[in-house]
Amino acid sequence: MRTPPTAALAAHRNLLGSLTLAATDEALVLCAFDDREQAVARIARGGLTAVDADAATPAQLRIIEEAGRQVDAYLEGRSRTFTVPMDLRLATPFSRTTVERLDSLLPYGVTGTYAELAAALGRPRAARAVGTALGANPLCVVLPCHRVVGSGGRLTGYAGGVEAKRFLLDLESGGTPAASL
């Protein structure tokens, strides 16, 4: 029997608190507000075996370190994009479709509602499904689900909490982000 591929896990402290990063030898598969237990379960559902950073391959460590540098640069306002290789194997097919299109539909500094995003995806009656898909985004911050707001601009549902969402939206709007969380 073949052993499933591994994904190395590491906690990354940053201005939002802590994100769990996970990478295979090829790409970042997780950037989430999940605790270790949640991350391990999510990785297992994606057909991977989670290992701690001390058991990571050099390639996995390089990707985790690069992702951490890019997250920090983004949160500090020094970068607006992510170039680390990404793999959405931890997302459902609809979630994958939804989060893959986020940056093109809602570029840096632009927000939209769940209903607007659903319409742009060709599923105008699927605002709730879009919300569920965004809630399952395995690459928070990197794939900008924080740019989606409730009707009337209300800040709703974000894995990192409303304060983290406000920080990210303030950062992208050119305002002064709330103090680090």
C-alpha positions in Angstrom: 0.0 0.0 0.0 1.3 3.4 -0.9 1.8 6.0 1.8 -0.2 9.2 1.2 1.9 12.3 0.4 2.7 14.6 3.4 1.9 18.2 4.2 4.2 19.9 6.7 2.4 22.1 9.3 3.7 25.2 11.0 2.2 28.0 13.1 3.0 31.5 11.7 2.7 34.4 14.2 1.7 37.6 12.4 -0.3 40.8 12.8 -3.5 38.9 12.8 -2.4 36.5 15.5 -1.5 33.1 14.3 -2.1 31.3 11.0 -1.5 27.6 10.4 0.5 27.1 7.2 0.9 23.7 5.5 2.8 22.8 2.4 3.5 19.8 0.2 6.8 19.6 -1.7 5.1 21.5 -4.5 2.7 24.1 -3.0 1.0 25.8 -0.1 -2.2 23.9 0.7 -3.3 25.6 3.9 -3.2 29.2 5.3 -5.9 29.2 7.9 -6.9 30.3 11.3 -7.3 26.6 12.2 -5.7 25.2 15.3 -3.4 22.2 14.8 -6.2 19.7 15.3 -8.5 21.3 12.8 -5.6 21.6 10.3 -4.6 18.0 10.7 -8.3 16.9 10.1 -8.6 19.2 7.0 -5.3 17.9 5.6 -6.4 14.3 6.1 -9.7 15.0 4.3 -7.6 16.2 1.4 -5.8 12.9 1.2 -2.5 14.1 2.8 -0.8 13.1 6.0 0.1 16.0 8.2 3.6 16.2 9.7 5.2 18.8 12.0 7.7 21.2 10.6 10.6 19.3 12.3 9.7 16.3 10.0 9.3 18.5 6.9 11.2 18.1 3.7 13.5 21.0 2.6 11.0 21.8 -0.2 8.1 22.0 2.3 10.1 24.2 4.6 11.0 26.5 1.7 7.3 26.9 0.7 6.2 27.5 4.3 9.0 30.1 4.9 8.1 31.9 1.6 4.4 31.9 2.4 5.2 33.3 5.8 7.3 36.1 4.3 4.6 36.9 1.8 1.9 37.0 4.4 4.0 39.3 6.5 4.7 41.6 3.6 1.0 41.7 2.7 -0.1 42.4 6.3 2.5 45.2 6.6 1.3 46.8 3.4 4.6 46.1 1.5 2.9 43.8 -1.0 -0.5 43.3 -2.6 0.0 39.9 -4.2 1.0 36.4 -3.5 3.3 34.4 -5.7 3.9 31.3 -3.5 2.7 28.2 -5.4 -0.8 27.2 -4.3 -2.8 23.9 -4.4 -6.5 23.9 -3.7 -6.8 20.2 -3.1 -8.3 20.9 0.4 -11.3 22.8 -1.2 -14.5 21.3 -2.5 -15.1 21.8 -6.2 -17.5 24.7 -5.7 -15.2 26.3 -3.1 -12.3 25.9 -5.4 -14.2 27.6 -8.3 -15.3 30.4 -5.9 -11.9 31.2 -4.3 -9.9 30.8 -7.5 -11.9 33.7 -9.0 -11.8 36.0 -6.0 -8.8 38.1 -6.9 -10.0 38.7 -10.4 -13.6 39.5 -9.4 -12.7 41.5 -6.3 -9.2 43.0 -6.8 -7.2 44.5 -4.0 -9.1 47.3 -2.3 -12.5 46.3 -3.7 -15.3 44.6 -1.8 -18.5 42.9 -3.0 -21.4 41.1 -1.4 -22.1 37.4 -1.4 -25.0 38.0 -3.8 -22.8 40.0 -6.2 -20.1 37.3 -6.1 -22.7 34.6 -6.7 -24.1 36.5 -9.7 -20.5 37.0 -11.1 -20.0 33.2 -10.8 -23.2 32.6 -12.9 -25.1 31.4 -9.8 -27.3 34.4 -8.9 -29.4 32.4 -6.4 -26.4 30.9 -4.6 -25.3 33.6 -2.2 -25.5 31.2 0.8 -23.5 28.6 -1.1 -20.9 31.2 -1.9 -20.8 32.1 1.9 -20.3 28.4 2.7 -17.6 28.0 0.0 -15.7 31.1 1.3 -16.0 29.7 4.9 -14.1 26.6 3.7 -11.4 28.6 1.9 -8.2 26.7 2.7 -6.0 29.7 1.8 -7.3 32.6 3.9 -5.6 35.9 3.4 -3.8 34.5 0.3 -7.1 34.0 -1.6 -9.0 37.1 -0.4 -12.3 35.9 0.9 -12.2 38.8 3.4 -13.2 41.1 0.5 -16.8 39.6 0.5 -19.2 41.4 2.8 -22.8 41.1 3.7 -25.6 43.2 2.0 -25.2 46.9 2.8 -21.5 46.4 3.5 -22.0 44.5 6.8 -19.0 42.6 8.0 -20.1 39.0 8.4 -18.5 35.7 8.8 -14.7 35.4 8.6 -12.7 32.5 9.9 -10.3 34.9 11.7 -13.2 36.9 13.2 -14.7 40.2 12.3 -11.7 42.1 13.8 -9.3 40.4 11.4 -11.6 41.1 8.5 -11.8 44.7 9.5 -8.0 44.9 9.7 -7.6 43.4 6.2 -10.3 45.7 4.6 -8.8 48.8 6.3 -5.4 47.8 5.0 -6.6 47.4 1.5 -8.7 50.5 1.5 -5.6 52.6 2.3 -6.9 53.4 5.8 -5.1 52.7 8.9 -5.7 49.1 10.0 -6.9 48.6 13.5 -4.2 47.7 15.9 -2.8 44.3 15.5 -5.0 41.6 17.1 
